[in-house]
Amino acid sequence: MSLQTRRLSAGAIATPTLIVMAGLPGTGKSLICEGLAREVGAAVLSIDPIEAAMWRAGLSKGETGVAAYVAAAAMAEGNLRLGRTVVIDAVNPVEAPRAMWRSLAARLAIPLKIIECVCSDIQVHRQRVERRVRNIEGMAEITWTEVEQRRADYEPWSDLRLIMDTARESVEGLIAEAVAYIAQAIS
């Protein structure tokens, strides 16, 4: 089935929905977030550009990790209260940010949909990281060594979620899978 036949218009989402993308850097989260947001008419809030903007404003790297998530949550809440669906583009590696998203959805009484991206082929994942160019002003590209360090600290999820293995499926196929998952949740 093509993306065109699966397309959801913004009006098809009767209730604003918080969609949280998660997974290690280089697993394809941002590409899927952007495509999913286009398909469902959602706003995307990405942690990396928020954190880079904080650095450009003079905050130290030690001050911005949690602060970037808190800023994204505040922006998400504003959009959700306006009736917009929001897609969060973030690693979400540990329980603290995950609990924040659950709390936000519960406080606003809206659906929370979680999509975790994984890349089961280590060589493909490494190639993606090593070739990635995002051009986020003030943020250097992550190295494979840093991704491996993050993998060691990445806590397993316990929430109900869609897990997408990005190693073998096309971006278009993954976006269609995400759209179908969201459509199931809101129909």
N, C-alpha and C positions, 0 to 999 in steps of 0.2 A: 504494500500500500504506500502511495507517495505521501510526502509531507503535505502536499496540497489537500489531499482527501482527509488527512488527519488534522488539518489546521483548526485550532480553536481561536475564536475571536475573543477579544478582551471581554466582550459582553457575555460570552459563554461561561465565564467564571462568575457565578452569582454571588459568591462570597469571596472577599479577598483572601488569598492563601499565601502562607509563608512557605517558600520552597528553599530548603537548605541543601546546598551542594557541599560535599566533603570529599576529602581524599588528599593524598600526598601531592606535592608539586609535580607537574609533568604528567599527570594521569588524564588530562583532558577536560578538567572541570570548566575552565573558562570558555572553551569552544562550545561545550554543551550548554553552559549557562546562557551564552549569547543567543544561540539558536533556539533554546527553549523559551527565553524571554521574548524573542521575536514571534514565536508561534502562539504564545498565550497572552501577548500584550502586557508583559510584566516589566517592572523596573529591576535592574541588576545593581546590586551593591557589592563591590569587590573589596576585600580587605587590603590587598597589596597597594592599590593606588591611594587608599585612605592613609595607610601607614606611611607611604612615601611622602604624602603631602604634610603629614605631621613632622617628618624629618626636615623637610624643606622649611617648615615654620620654626625650626630650632629645637624641637624636642629631641632628646637622645633616644637611641634605639632601645635602651632599657625601659623607657617610659611609654613606648607606643604599642607594644604587643597587645595587651589587654585593652588599652584605650581605643585602638582601631576597631576592635569588636564592639565595644560599648558605643562608639560613634556610629557604626553601621546599624546597631540595634535601634538607636534613636532615630536615624533616618528611615529605617524599615518601619518603625512604629508610625511615624508621620505619614508615610505612603499608605500603609495598611488602613489607617484611620480615614484616609481619603477614598478608600474603596479599591485601592490598587493592589494587585498581586505583586509580591517581591521575591526575587531570587537572590539568595546570599551565595557569593562566590568566595569560599574560604576553606582552608585546610580543616578547621574544626578538629584539631588533633586530640583534645582532652575533654573531660567532662564539663569544665567550667563554661566554655562557650556553648556547648550543647544544651546545658541546663538553661542558659540565658535564652536560647531560641524556644525551648519548650515553655518557659515561663512567659515569654512574650505572646506566643500563640494562645496559651491558656488565659492570660489576662485579657486579651482581646476577643476571646472565644471564637477563634478562626482555625481553619485546618492548618496543620503543619505536615508537610511532606518532605522527607529526607531522601536524598539520592547520594549514594557514596560511589565514587569512581575509583576503580582499582585498575592496575595494568599488570596482568599476570605474567607477561613476558618481560623479564628484567632487562634484556638487551634492548627491546623496543623502548621501554621506559627510560633507560639511560640515554639512548640516542635522542629521544625527545627533549630531555633536560639539557643535554649538551648542545643541541641545535636551536634551542628556544631563544627567541628575541622578542621581548614584549615592549620594549621602549617605554618603561615607566620612569619618568623623570625622577632622578634621585635614588633609584633602586637598582642595584646590580643584579644580574641574572644569578639565580641559585646554581650551585655546583652539585655534581652528583654526590660528592662527599657529604654535603649539607643535607641532601635528600635522604641519604642513608642514615644520618644522625636523626633526622625527623622520624624516619621509619621506626627506629628503636624506641622513640618516645610516644609513638602514635598508639593511643588506647583503642581497644576493640569497641565497637558500637554495640549497644544492647537494644536500641530503638528499632522498631519496625521501619524498614527502609527498602528502597530499590538499590540493589548493588549492580553496577554496570562495569563489566570488564571491557576496558577500552582497547585492549591489545589486538582484538581480532575483528571488531565491527567497525564499519565506516562511521564517520561523524554524523552523517545524515541518518543512518540507521539508529545510532544512539539517541539522537535528538527525537526521532520518531518514537522510540521506546519510552523516553522521558515524558513526552507529550501524552502518550497513551496512559502512562502511570498517573499523571496528574488528572487526565480526563476521567479515569476510573474513580479517582478520589473525590471529584467534585460533582459527579453526575448522580 
